[in-house]
Amino acid sequence: MLLSLLEPLYLETNKLYKIALVAALLGGFVVVYYFFNPSTAFFIPCPLYFTTGLYCPGCGSQRAIHLILHGNIFGAFRFNPLMVLTLPILVYGLGITIANWIFGSTYRFMLFYSKLFIFGYFGIAVIYWVLRNLPFYPFNLLAPSS
């Protein structure tokens, strides 16, 4: 009987620990990206660009996130427009996943389960990858620029 009385307290404490962990991780992420400039700090360069000189679909994302955290969305868009446009969808999906983990729910962001979305987004990413490596106008505007 005592265990059944303590179970709600344990579940509530467990939720608080999970919330604190998520807050600490997100806070650490924000602190790192807010205070350290990826152009000059210890951030890892893109392996594909480092070895081949070609931009991958993610090139410029670190600097774009840094600029978004500083409130410069237009500057972030110049580094990686695909990531800037995708960020709201990813944040929403991550938020649902974290809420499910904390509260034990099973909500789903159904867009991520749509074959049309998955294959369409993959196709857009491949086209974006090819176009941002073309060396002539207007496609050279898709390459990360400072």
Rosetta blueprint (number, residue, H / E / L):
1 M L
2 L H
3 L H
4 S H
5 L H
6 L H
7 E H
8 P H
9 L H
10 Y H
11 L H
12 E H
13 T H
14 N H
15 K H
16 L H
17 Y H
18 K H
19 I H
20 A H
21 L H
22 V H
23 A H
24 A H
25 L H
26 L H
27 G H
28 G H
29 F H
30 V H
31 V H
32 V H
33 Y H
34 Y H
35 F H
36 F L
37 N L
38 P L
39 S L
40 T L
41 A L
42 F L
43 F L
44 I L
45 P L
46 C L
47 P H
48 L H
49 Y H
50 F H
51 T H
52 T H
53 G L
54 L L
55 Y L
56 C L
57 P L
58 G L
59 C L
60 G L
61 S H
62 Q H
63 R H
64 A H
65 I H
66 H H
67 L H
68 I H
69 L H
70 H L
71 G L
72 N L
73 I H
74 F H
75 G H
76 A H
77 F H
78 R H
79 F H
80 N L
81 P H
82 L H
83 M H
84 V H
85 L H
86 T H
87 L H
88 P H
89 I H
90 L H
91 V H
92 Y H
93 G H
94 L H
95 G H
96 I H
97 T H
98 I H
99 A H
100 N H
101 W H
102 I H
103 F H
104 G L
105 S L
106 T L
107 Y L
108 R L
109 F L
110 M H
111 L H
112 F H
113 Y H
114 S L
115 K H
116 L H
117 F H
118 I H
119 F H
120 G H
121 Y H
122 F H
123 G H
124 I H
125 A H
126 V H
127 I H
128 Y H
129 W H
130 V H
131 L H
132 R L
133 N L
134 L L
135 P L
136 F L
137 Y L
138 P L
139 F H
140 N H
141 L H
142 L H
143 A L
144 P L
145 S L
146 S L
